[in-house]
Amino acid sequence: MEYKTDKRIVTIHGIQGLVIIIAMIFLILLLSLLFKETNVLFRMLSGMVIFISLLTSYEALIYMPLAYKKNRISIDKNFVVIQKGLFIKTLVKMPISKLYTVKLVQGPFEKVFNTKNIVLVTLADEFTMPVLNSRYADVLSRRLIRAIKDNDKK
């Protein structure tokens, strides 16, 4: 069975990007009150703020939604396969026998949009599959926990 990142991630990242842009505009206004507009320090700081807000906007509105379209998690009889990434692609194929536990994480934005992050914990590392539909995340976590228990019985 294969699960993909929920499409509502675009909305979540759009809201986060908008909040950051508004904060950056507020910061520029604050800087203009603190320094004279002809001041070199004001120009440098406002330039840095504009640059950071442009990067953040690109990341939140363009890169992350495209990258999340490539995210997949699938389960077969003995392995869990996680695929992530847009430019730097990551493929993790872990045996179910190496899984220790499964965690569901839901932050404030995820709660509003009814999505969850699933975290697979091994003894050595944690692997996160971000922003799954809440219902799919619950089903996936139950299947993984059942697979871990079945594997422990062997």
SEKEVO-534953 format. One line per field, with one value per residue: residue number from 1; residue in one letter; x negated, y, z negated of N, C-alpha, C, O in turn. Coordinates in steps of 0.001 Angstrom, whole numbers, always signed. Atoms other than C-alpha are relative to their C-alpha. Example, Ala and Ser with C-alpha at 12.3 -4.5 7.8 and 13.67 -1.06 7.14 Angstrom:
n 1, 2
res a, s
n.c1 -890, +820
n.c2 -1190, -1190
n.c3 +0, +60
ca.c1 -12300, -13670
ca.c2 -4500, -1060
ca.c3 -7800, -7140
c.c1 -900, +770
c.c2 +1200, +1090
c.c3 +0, -730
o.c1 -1936, +261
o.c2 +1181, +2198
o.c3 -665, -899
This chain:
n 1, 2, 3, 4, 5, 6, 7, 8, 9, 10, 11, 12, 13, 14, 15, 16, 17, 18, 19, 20, 21, 22, 23, 24, 25, 26, 27, 28, 29, 30, 31, 32, 33, 34, 35, 36, 37, 38, 39, 40, 41, 42, 43, 44, 45, 46, 47, 48, 49, 50, 51, 52, 53, 54, 55, 56, 57, 58, 59, 60, 61, 62, 63, 64, 65, 66, 67, 68, 69, 70, 71, 72, 73, 74, 75, 76, 77, 78, 79, 80, 81, 82, 83, 84, 85, 86, 87, 88, 89, 90, 91, 92, 93, 94, 95, 96, 97, 98, 99, 100, 101, 102, 103, 104, 105, 106, 107, 108, 109, 110, 111, 112, 113, 114, 115, 116, 117, 118, 119, 120, 121, 122, 123, 124, 125, 126, 127, 128, 129, 130, 131, 132, 133, 134, 135, 136, 137, 138, 139, 140, 141, 142, 143, 144, 145, 146, 147, 148, 149, 150, 151, 152, 153, 154
res m, e, y, k, t, d, k, r, i, v, t, i, h, g, i, q, g, l, v, i, i, i, a, m, i, f, l, i, l, l, l, s, l, l, f, k, e, t, n, v, l, f, r, m, l, s, g, m, v, i, f, i, s, l, l, t, s, y, e, a, l, i, y, m, p, l, a, y, k, k, n, r, i, s, i, d, k, n, f, v, v, i, q, k, g, l, f, i, k, t, l, v, k, m, p, i, s, k, l, y, t, v, k, l, v, q, g, p, f, e, k, v, f, n, t, k, n, i, v, l, v, t, l, a, d, e, f, t, m, p, v, l, n, s, r, y, a, d, v, l, s, r, r, l, i, r, a, i, k, d, n, d, k, k
n.c1 -838, +807, -606, +658, -210, -1307, +47, -212, +1305, +167, -674, +749, +1229, -389, -292, +1269, +732, -668, +327, +1399, +77, -563, +983, +1127, -445, -17, +1391, +516, -591, +656, +1348, -82, -231, +1203, +1103, -391, -63, +1233, +1050, +519, -417, -1407, -55, +513, -937, -1236, +333, +66, -1362, -688, +574, -479, -1431, -132, +377, -1030, -1184, +269, -7, -1332, -1044, +347, +822, -568, -1109, +513, +760, -921, -677, +868, +73, -835, +377, -710, +268, -229, +4, +1140, +691, -663, +788, -307, +612, -132, +900, -221, +1308, +795, -966, +373, -759, +324, -684, +380, -734, -961, +620, +829, -853, -185, -1334, -572, -587, -771, +250, -950, +205, -1202, -480, -498, -1279, -1010, -268, -267, +1083, +957, +1295, +265, +1424, +397, +1153, +811, +930, +1079, -393, -1422, -342, -1271, -799, -790, -1313, -942, -1383, -99, -573, +1015, +1076, -465, -19, +1385, +648, -526, +604, +1406, +69, -359, +1130, +1067, -389, +81, +1410, +558, -461, +787
n.c2 -1174, -1205, -1227, -1207, -1218, -609, -1181, -1215, -551, -1261, -1019, -165, -737, -1335, -791, -252, -973, -1291, -491, -438, -1229, -1081, -286, -696, -1369, -675, -218, -1110, -1224, -256, -481, -1361, -898, -61, -610, -888, +787, -153, +683, +1194, +1155, +248, +606, +1371, +839, +186, +889, +1365, +414, +264, +1226, +1137, +189, +598, +1412, +682, +93, +1037, +1307, +337, +1, +719, +1199, +1016, +739, +902, +1073, +892, +861, +1159, +808, +1193, +1052, +1227, +1146, +1328, +1030, -61, -1287, -1292, -787, -1428, -773, -1430, -925, -499, -54, +1020, +1063, +939, +1246, +775, +1301, +588, +1200, -191, +553, -1034, -1050, +68, -519, -948, -1158, -952, -1354, -941, -1367, -836, -101, +1314, +208, -786, +610, +1422, +819, +439, +501, +1308, +160, +1390, -19, +1205, -192, -892, -1231, -271, -366, -707, -174, -1166, -457, +967, -163, +539, +1343, +893, +129, +937, +1344, +397, +289, +1286, +1081, +146, +578, +1411, +665, +112, +1045, +1291, +305, +359, +1349, +986
n.c3 +0, -137, +517, -489, +772, -239, -866, +790, +379, -725, +804, +1240, -281, -447, +1199, +685, -798, +162, +1345, -11, -800, +818, +1045, -623, -289, +1302, +385, -811, +541, +1278, -299, -532, +1137, +826, -738, -1088, -1238, -771, +738, -667, +803, -341, -1340, +76, +749, -761, -1117, +520, +344, -1268, -561, +792, -253, -1336, +114, +765, -862, -999, +669, +505, -1024, -1227, +170, +885, -618, -1035, +650, +690, -973, -226, +1217, +34, +943, -368, +865, -561, +1043, +912, -29, -129, -944, +37, -1079, +272, -654, -1351, -647, +690, +268, +1055, +36, +1201, +16, +1284, +380, +1090, +1209, +622, +565, +1439, +284, -953, +671, -796, +479, -582, +476, -89, -1375, -389, +676, -714, -1296, +217, -527, +1019, -426, +601, +275, +213, +888, +140, +1114, -409, -674, -202, -1364, +29, -1203, +382, -440, -550, +425, +1353, -52, -562, +983, +1029, -595, -215, +1285, +499, -793, +364, +1354, -142, -657, +991, +948, -693, -194, +1291, +337, -774
ca.c1 +0, -1283, -588, -1353, -1665, +1692, +2465, +3388, -351, -237, +2228, +227, -3024, -1242, +26, -3405, -4998, -2422, -3064, -6806, -6346, -4127, -6713, -9461, -7445, -6893, -10635, -11461, -9012, -10580, -14061, -12936, -11734, -14995, -17363, -17245, -16367, -19643, -21645, -23866, -23003, -19290, -19867, -21920, -19470, -16406, -18144, -18877, -15281, -13944, -16343, -15338, -11636, -12070, -13890, -11267, -8454, -10087, -10568, -7047, -5073, -7020, -9699, -7951, -4680, -6643, -8937, -6001, -4395, -7362, -7004, -5713, -5666, -4804, -4657, -5201, -5559, -9026, -9982, -8851, -9993, -10139, -10795, -11424, -12875, -12695, -16296, -18035, -16115, -16189, -15103, -15005, -14168, -14059, -13156, -10089, -12186, -14319, -11345, -11043, -7885, -5653, -4749, -2065, -2862, -320, -1296, +1084, +1241, +1662, +4481, +6354, +6032, +6579, +3207, +464, -3215, -4224, -7611, -9143, -11604, -14386, -17025, -19474, -17391, -14011, -12372, -9576, -6875, -5350, -1757, +398, +4160, +5114, +7202, +4436, +1840, +3947, +4450, +759, -370, +1972, +636, -2947, -2353, -620, -3549, -6028, -4073, -3773, -7496, -8276, -6303, -8562
ca.c2 +0, +3478, +6802, +10299, +13707, +15475, +18199, +20646, +21147, +23906, +25828, +25232, +26452, +29360, +30560, +30153, +32090, +34868, +35170, +35425, +38065, +40155, +39825, +40932, +43990, +44877, +44499, +46848, +49415, +49082, +49516, +52633, +54118, +53293, +54494, +57308, +56005, +57323, +55400, +52672, +50311, +50713, +49895, +46809, +45499, +46132, +44472, +41409, +41314, +41530, +38801, +36477, +37110, +36294, +33055, +32122, +32873, +30702, +27869, +28049, +28693, +26876, +24430, +22687, +21941, +20487, +18500, +17121, +15786, +13404, +12095, +8548, +5848, +2263, -975, -4444, -7714, -7115, -3492, +95, +2293, +6096, +8272, +11998, +14988, +17053, +17860, +15707, +12464, +10158, +6541, +4740, +1052, -271, -3745, -3843, -5899, -2787, -576, +198, +2322, +4677, +8222, +10536, +14242, +17012, +20684, +23642, +24076, +20332, +20290, +23051, +21180, +17706, +16302, +14507, +13699, +10096, +9332, +5870, +5235, +2662, +2125, +4201, +6915, +8529, +8875, +11391, +11264, +14747, +15839, +12828, +13020, +12359, +9317, +7805, +8503, +6655, +3680, +3625, +3788, +915, -1192, -477, -1245, -4501, -5354, -4641, -6882, -9665, -9445, -9638, -12904, -14578
ca.c3 +0, +898, -818, +504, -1099, -1433, +1116, -1636, -2214, +421, -1742, -4917, -3357, -1675, -5046, -6615, -3736, -4059, -7806, -7186, -4459, -6763, -9545, -7150, -6039, -9690, -10298, -7397, -8770, -12212, -10743, -8883, -12172, -13938, -11204, -8734, -5276, -3862, -6416, -4930, -7798, -7045, -3377, -4211, -6797, -4640, -1682, -3805, -5049, -1474, -313, -3172, -2538, +1184, +352, -2205, +236, +2909, +440, -1004, +2170, +4904, +3734, +830, +2666, +5596, +3294, +1299, +4485, +4720, +1143, +834, -1786, -954, -2886, -1545, -3414, -4896, -4147, -4549, -1656, -2028, +1032, +569, +2347, +5506, +6427, +3837, +3838, +855, +842, -2496, -2462, -5985, -7137, -9357, -11781, -12445, -13359, -17041, -17185, -15197, -16282, -14935, -15226, -14713, -15041, -15080, -11280, -10787, -13330, -11464, -8154, -9652, -8643, -10591, -10269, -10808, -12376, -12099, -14914, -14717, -17371, -15316, -13644, -12988, -9580, -9058, -6418, -6503, -6120, -5506, -5611, -9228, -8374, -6205, -8894, -11478, -9150, -8240, -11865, -12828, -9926, -10867, -14552, -13580, -11267, -14084, -16477, -13889, -13227, -16962, -17219, -14633
c.c1 -885, +780, -811, +285, +1321, -139, +193, -1308, -247, +616, -786, -1258, +290, +271, -1291, -822, +581, -317, -1431, -157, +538, -975, -1192, +359, +30, -1416, -620, +564, -642, -1412, +24, +292, -1256, -1153, +557, -78, -1264, -1170, -397, +434, +1454, +117, -472, +998, +1297, -236, -63, +1395, +781, -506, +509, +1484, +242, -358, +1071, +1269, -178, +111, +1415, +1022, -317, -706, +678, +1209, -458, -749, +940, +801, -790, -75, +968, -513, +814, -474, +199, -174, -1122, -649, +971, -918, +483, -772, +280, -879, +370, -1316, -952, +966, -566, +913, -482, +833, -442, +821, +940, -588, -859, +825, +207, +1404, +410, +635, +800, -180, +952, -207, +1258, +550, +574, +1360, +1124, +400, +187, -1030, -928, -1315, -200, -1511, -256, -1307, -666, -923, -1080, +460, +1516, +211, +1396, +623, +959, +1376, +790, +1401, +145, +521, -1026, -1151, +391, -13, -1424, -695, +507, -608, -1452, -155, +349, -1144, -1174, +318, -79, -1445, -660, +379, -842, -1268
c.c2 +1239, +1219, +1183, +1156, +633, +1284, +1299, +625, +1335, +1138, +287, +831, +1403, +921, +325, +1042, +1391, +620, +533, +1291, +1188, +375, +761, +1451, +812, +324, +1154, +1328, +387, +542, +1440, +1013, +177, +736, +983, -789, +129, -718, -1289, -1256, -361, -692, -1446, -914, -222, -877, -1456, -522, -338, -1286, -1239, -246, -596, -1482, -807, -179, -1086, -1378, -412, -161, -838, -1324, -1086, -718, -962, -1178, -993, -871, -1274, -934, -1175, -929, -1227, -1135, -1257, -1000, +181, +1376, +1173, +833, +1444, +666, +1464, +781, +363, +6, -1031, -1082, -981, -1204, -787, -1265, -705, -1261, +295, -528, +1027, +1129, -239, +460, +984, +1130, +810, +1372, +951, +1371, +832, +142, -1338, -283, +736, -689, -1513, -894, -379, -370, -1348, -162, -1467, +8, -1366, +240, +1019, +1364, +168, +429, +605, +31, +1137, +58, -1046, +379, -719, -1430, -1007, -217, -974, -1434, -518, -352, -1321, -1172, -224, -614, -1491, -782, -177, -1122, -1381, -421, -410, -1434, -1053, -380
c.c3 +0, -485, +502, -955, +401, +815, -762, -471, +690, -810, -1275, +244, +527, -1169, -748, +756, -144, -1354, -28, +793, -799, -1113, +572, +334, -1295, -451, +792, -516, -1325, +212, +516, -1109, -840, +685, +1022, +1304, +837, -651, +726, -749, +285, +1350, -24, -691, +768, +1224, -431, -319, +1271, +624, -736, +255, +1392, -20, -717, +828, +1051, -632, -390, +1114, +1227, -297, -828, +610, +1094, -614, -672, +951, +249, -1210, +78, -1107, +380, -911, +825, -1143, -1033, -130, -18, +889, -64, +1130, -268, +967, +1418, +757, -596, -434, -1019, +73, -1206, +49, -1270, -270, -1164, -1307, -725, -625, -1492, -387, +1093, -798, +1007, -620, +719, -638, +181, +1419, +470, -632, +722, +1308, -65, +701, -1153, +669, -676, -123, -305, -789, +15, -1190, +350, +490, +1, +1447, -15, +1379, -291, +653, +781, -453, -1337, -13, +535, -978, -1102, +514, +178, -1308, -586, +770, -379, -1386, +43, +648, -968, -982, +651, +189, -1320, -403, +689, -675
o.c1 -1917, +1974, -2037, +1205, +1674, -1110, -136, -1305, -907, +26, -964, -1532, -490, -149, -1487, -1422, -160, -561, -1697, -904, -64, -1155, -1717, -464, -401, -1662, -1368, -162, -887, -1839, -851, -104, -1497, -1930, +1703, -953, -1527, -2259, +461, +756, +1797, +878, +129, +1298, +1814, +644, +421, +1704, +1498, +287, +880, +1914, +1160, +335, +1413, +1905, +738, +726, +1801, +1896, +602, -230, +749, +1277, +78, -616, +705, +1309, -225, -593, +2133, -1704, +2024, -1587, +1222, -140, -898, -1499, +2120, -2113, +1668, -1990, +1419, -1820, +1002, -1443, -1675, +1710, -1736, +2132, -1650, +2063, -1564, +2026, +593, -234, -1122, +283, +439, +2093, -389, +1394, +414, +13, +1106, +130, +2293, +1764, +1596, +2226, +2215, +1576, +247, -676, -860, -1354, +136, -2251, +324, -2293, -32, -903, -1647, -305, +2259, -607, +2338, -39, +1910, +1580, +995, +1571, -391, +21, -1162, -1694, -433, -464, -1719, -1419, -275, -961, -1905, -1017, -294, -1432, -1855, -561, -550, -1765, -1563, -357, -927, -2027
o.c2 +1270, +1355, +1114, +1102, +646, +2024, +2368, +1700, +2210, +2211, +1446, +1775, +2325, +2078, +1456, +1918, +2369, +1824, +1578, +2178, +2261, +1557, +1664, +2347, +1964, +1398, +1957, +2316, +1567, +1470, +2241, +2174, +1252, +1425, +877, -1640, -736, -786, -2041, -2266, -1539, -1648, -2307, -2001, -1339, -1648, -2344, -1680, -1338, -2083, -2228, -1397, -1398, -2301, -1913, -1232, -1871, -2284, -1564, -1024, -1256, -2390, -2238, -1944, -2064, -2311, -2200, -1914, -2290, -2045, -1020, -978, -1140, -1130, -1418, -614, -1, +1571, +1068, +950, +1719, +522, +1843, +244, -411, -668, -1715, -911, -1363, -1066, -1167, -1217, -1199, -1294, +1047, -51, +866, +1962, -1363, -215, +1345, +887, +930, +1539, +896, +1584, +311, +80, -1370, -896, +191, -705, -2180, -1832, +215, -702, -1520, +109, -2034, +608, -2386, +1321, +1650, +2324, -731, +1159, -1, +347, +954, -416, -932, +990, -1814, -2272, -2107, -1318, -1777, -2345, -1669, -1345, -2091, -2191, -1363, -1469, -2303, -1909, -1202, -1916, -2333, -1604, -1246, -2084, -2187, -1194
o.c3 -670, -218, +594, -1771, +1580, +652, -246, -1071, +130, -930, -1651, -497, +288, -1168, -1192, +132, -240, -1444, -621, +382, -787, -1404, -80, +148, -1323, -1001, +235, -624, -1576, -475, +191, -1005, -1388, +24, +1459, +1463, +1673, -81, +1188, -123, +388, +1499, +618, -198, +791, +1607, +272, -38, +1307, +1126, -105, +337, +1562, +585, -298, +782, +1298, -70, -193, +1026, +1931, +95, -399, +526, +1214, -151, -624, +539, +652, -1096, +444, -1414, +592, -1436, +1491, -2312, -2229, -999, +410, +620, +125, +1234, -543, +1551, +2136, +1779, +128, -1399, -973, +173, -1286, +85, -1378, -19, -2075, -2385, -1917, -1351, -1936, -1152, +1958, -1737, +2170, -1825, +1939, -1803, +596, +1610, +1156, -9, +890, +1672, +968, +1416, -2230, +1853, -1848, +824, -1231, -363, -252, -1779, -542, +409, -393, +2009, -527, +2367, -1050, +1771, +1990, -1509, -1513, -758, -1, -1069, -1540, -180, -143, -1379, -1143, +176, -490, -1591, -622, +243, -939, -1317, +30, +82, -1320, -1145, +217, -148
